[in-house]
Structure formats: C-alpha cells, structure tokens
C-alpha cells in the first residue's frame, strides 16, 4: 500500500514534493480489532489510548490494543478524525452520539440461556 502524505506545515494543503512513504499492512493487522470503549490518559510527554472490548454479561473487559502517541501526533490524530467525521456526516448524515458512559447493556434486553 502506498500512501501520499501532505506537508503538514504547508497551510494551503499542496502535496509536498518527494514526501512518499511505503506502508506495509500484514493480513493479521488488516483484520483489525473490534473495540467499543476507549480510555485515554496522558502525561507531559505522551498520550496513551487503550482500546477495550466490553461484552454483555461479562464482568471483566480486556484491553485489546494500546497506542502511545506524542502530544503533537495526538493533536494531528484529533484533526484527522474530525476531518473524517465531517466528510462521513456530509455523505451519510449526522452521527448520533449517546450519553457518555460504559455500554454495559448494549441498548437491548438481557440475554437468557
């Protein structure tokens, strides 16, 4: 997979010359990891994003992936997420955001065996 990066210091978003990066994506990583909760913590030098999967009826949740970012990269990620959300909503309508909290009941009735 080849990705062309924009010059992040260039305010008019023109593509920077000779700024190509070849990125390899293994099959295992390409499958992704499902997460329905993220916990973000930070120190003076890094942001830590823990992606967690909570399952109904299971009292213990596991961190499935941890990403550690510099503050500068965390801010770039925030901007990139906002840009992608704006484009998604322009094409698909507003994303409904529920009250913050843990999705323990998943909005449905409790399962019975």
Secondary structure, DSSP 8 states (H G I E B T S, - for coil): -EEEEE-TT-TT--EEEEEEEE----HHHHT----SEEEEEE-SS-EEEEEEE--TT-S--EEEEEEEE-HHHHHHHHHHHHHHHHHHHHHH-------SS--SSTTS-----
